[in-house]
Every structure is written in structure tokens, then in C-alpha cells.
């Protein structure tokens, strides 16, 4: 993936915004748990490839989290569905299309370090897991300078 283009009009120096205008300017100032969306949209283990395609119709959705109860099975990104080798077709299990490798982070991980890694690797979403359980979603804003919040996600849903 290409590096995320940081929108300089939203720059706070060399800092990342998380939750209500708070800023992290260096390692150790915040954790992933401080910035994650605590109630991300989830898909059940029975979701099909077609279900995921429908899920991605919302242009704010960049990752589909497939769970069995609270256990994360797979993180699917839109590019995963562009594969020519969709063996099971549209009715096949969605979880087979995704992976956890490089798409998960622990809630206690350092937010500054993860933000730098995400921006340099073109990653906008990472599932937050603890002991295999999905506990949230870290959502980097399009600007690359901050993270989505539960309040922002709720406000966008109400505006529809």
C-alpha cells in the first residue's frame, strides 16, 4: 500500500489527535485503547463474500471484522475481494478472504508508535485484540493526523 498522504492543513506539529482533541506528541503518551472505536461494526462467522461486498458499500468502511462471538476470525479489506481466486464464489465464507497477519494490534500498544507504523505502511484500520477477543478498531482518519472516535462514528450514523 502507498504511504498515507498527511493533510498538512490538519497538522498539529508532529502529533496525532485522539479522542476529543487530545494530542500525542511522543511515545508513551497514549495507548491504542485511548484512541480505538470501542463498538466497531462486526460481521458474524456465517457472513458470506456477498455480505462483505454489501458491507463495503459504505465509503467509511475500510475493514470488515469477522467474529465468532467475541473471537476475531479475520480482518477483510476491500482489496481482498478483488482476488481472481474466489474459490467459493459470492456465497462462500467471508472469513476465508481475510487474515489477521499485520491487521491487529493490542490495546496496550503505544499509540504514537502504531500511528507512525500505520502511516508509513498505508494502513488505515487495525483490529484491536486481547487474548484473541475483538475489543475495538483503530481507525486512522483520511487526513492521517488523527483517529476516529465512537462519538464521531455515532454522529455520522445519525446524519444519514
N, C-alpha and C positions, 0 to 999 in steps of 0.2 A: 504494500500500500504506500502511496506517496505521503510525505510528511504533511501534517495539518497546517494549513495556512493561517497563521495567527493574525487576527484583525487588530491592527495597531490602534484603531480608534477606541478599543475597549481595554487597552493596556493599562495596567496598574504598576508600571515599572516591571520588574521581573518577579511577578507574583501571580498566584492563581486564586480566583474567588470561589468560595464555597459557602453555601448556606447563609442567606441573609446579608450578603455584603462583607462577610468576614474574609480576610486575606491570609494566605500562607506565603511567606517570602523565602523560606528556607526549610531544609529538612527538620523534622521533629516538631513542627508547629501544629500539625493536624494529622489525623489518620483517615483512611478510606471511609471508615464508619461515619466520620464527621460530614462527609460530602455525598454519601450514597443516597439514592432513592430507596426508601425502605419498603415500598409496596409496588414493585415493578409488575407489569403485566406478565403473566405466565401462561404457558400452554401445557396441557396435560400430556402424559406419556402416550396417550392414544391419538395425539394430533397427527394429521397427515401432511404431506408436502403441500397439498392444496390449501389446507388450513394456514400454513405458514405464508404461502403466497398472499392470501387474504389479509393476514396479519400485517404484512409489509406494505399494504396499500396506504397506510398512514405514513406520510413522509417524515414524521418524527421518530418512527420506529426503525432502529438500526440493528437490533438484535432480538432474536426470539429465544426465550429461556424455556426449555422443555424440562418439566419436573415430574417426578413420581412422588406425590405427597409434597414434602419439602426438599427432597433429594434432587439435586440438579443432575440431569442426564446429558444435556447437550446445550451448547450455545450455537445458534444458527445465525449467520449473517446473510444479507441478500446475495452476495457473490456465490455462496454455497449452492444456491438454487440455479445457478447458471451452468452448472456442470452438464455435460452431454451424457454422462453415465448414470442418469437417474434410473437405476435398475427397476425399482418397484413402481415407478410412474407416480402420477399425482395422488393416488390413493395409498401409496406406501408410507411407512412410518417416517415422520419428520426427523425424529432423533437420529436416524442413520445419516442424515445430511450434515450434522454439526459435529463439533468437537469441544472439548474443554481446554485443550492444549493452547496456551497463550491467550486464553479468553477469560481467565478467572484470576481473582486476587483475594487475599484475606482482609477482613475488616480492620485488623490492627496494622496493616501495611502503612508505611509512611506516604501520605498524600502527595507531598512535593515530589518524591522520587517516582511515584507511579505516574503523576501528571507529566513529568519530563519524558518518561518512557513512552507513554501513550502518544504524546505529540510528536516524538521523533519516529515512532513506528506507524503513524497514521491510524491509530486505534481510537475510536470514539466511545465504545461501550465495553465494559468488563463486568461479568457477573461476580458478585461478592459472595464467597462461600466460606463456611466454617464447618469443619467436620463433615464435608460433603453436602451440607444443607445450604440451600439458596437463601441468603439473608438480605440481599439487596442487589442493586445495579448501579454501577458508577457510570454516569452519563456525561461525557465531555460536550460542552456546548459547541455549536458550529464555529464560533469565534476562536475556540481553543484556549480561551482565557479563564474559563470557569466551568462549574459543574451544575447540572440541572438539580433542582430541589423538589421535594414532594409537593411543596406549595405551588411551584411553577407548573408542575405536571397537572395538578388539580385545576389550576386556573385555566390552562389550555383546554382541558377536557370540558370545563363549564362553558367556555367560549364557543364551542362547536355547536 
